[in-house]
């Protein structure tokens, strides 16, 4: 197969354990499950940079964004996957409704020959926006995932005879979970139309009940099924256009979500803290008021966030499952490899083609992390571009097939979990298995240094090792 077409589909906040292909018997995802039956399914695909836009930087550049940047504009000078493929003769196009690609000059359209932004996501929750996309909805086809997948279909109709790379990015099933009520009714028969927004913190402390969280989860599950239906439409169009024999199709996400696990409802913990002390060098803008100041608390990346789906449908390859550990930064070199394009020196990820085609091992572990510069007193803009104060060094997670390690700064004791015995990460075994935990932590620190992470980002993690049991 010479220079196959490539379709990469990313759906935001799509929990891996909500797909039938990953063992969920209750949530309806028939189209993605059908794709999985034709695909190589990766059982250990793990988040690298977190959350939304750092994850996109990983996917589109093949670099570990958390080591040198945060939720910010794509740094100038970075080569992108679409640019590399365009130079190799591919027509490269993105169809996205995720709202932060180009807003504010972020520049994540770099390298695409064409970029189609489906407006509306996020606009209703930002006080300075005046868009009213949701007020215009009449039918399911007005939803953003439907419009995005339809626009991708229409693009294919125009260009399917050319060699192409098509990147499709849907913010759904990200909150707000507002699929038509009949989707939620599949999971909550007495659904009354109530919508809840995540607390981004401890749900009990926020005054929610188990029934509240269950209702929110039902609305999320409904949106997952809606997303599955419209992704299925796009997959079907590839069949109709006769592209199955020369097109690689990948499906993945950026991260998962907490629905009560670890006491959390959201993907981080933040709270209003008007009395918070902000570092002198935080560069707080004059317009910032107490009502806007949010503090990000201790927010570990547990498995509900870090383990995400990866399905790869590749012509001529027998469907099956892979145990190899992979991560988002590996997508760019793998796609380049499949396209017959040399990997530039700036790409840090490594191709998992051998794992894909022959089932070989890939990584011994994956480091998942917030941007490493997040430290006590710093200000940043993240998640929805609102300013936030960081309460502590943001923890990173080191995942192997058997263990996960949560490692923060010198003030936060590490957490180590035996995933075989404790997949829900409820029991911290650091005290009993300190040696194994330190070995994994040292490997992670070495990984940061090998990838030229600035010393000021690495030193707090080294100090944590000295504080809690050994030297890096």
Secondary structure, DSSP 8 states (H G I E B T S, - for coil): --S-EEEEEEETT-BGGGSGGGT-SSS--HHHHHHHHTSEEEEEEE--B-SHHHHHHHHHHSS-GGGT--SS---TT---HHHHHHHTT-EEEEEE--TTSSGGG--TTTT-SEEEE-TTTTGGG-TT----GGGG--SGGGSHHHHHHHHHHHHHHHHTTS-EEEEEEE-TTSSS----HHHHTTT-TT--S------SEETTTTT--HHHHHHHHHHHHHHHHHHHHHHHHHHHHHHHTT-GGGEEEEEE-S---EESGGGEEESS-EEE-TT----TTS---TT--TTT-EEE------HHHHBB-EEEE-TTS--EEEEEEEETHHHHHHHHHHHT----TT--S---HHHHHH----BS-EEEES-TT--TT-EEEETTTEEEEE-S---EEEE-SSEEEEE--TTS--EEEETTT-TT--S--TTTSHHHHHHHHHHHHHHHHHTT--HHHHHHHHHHHHHTT---
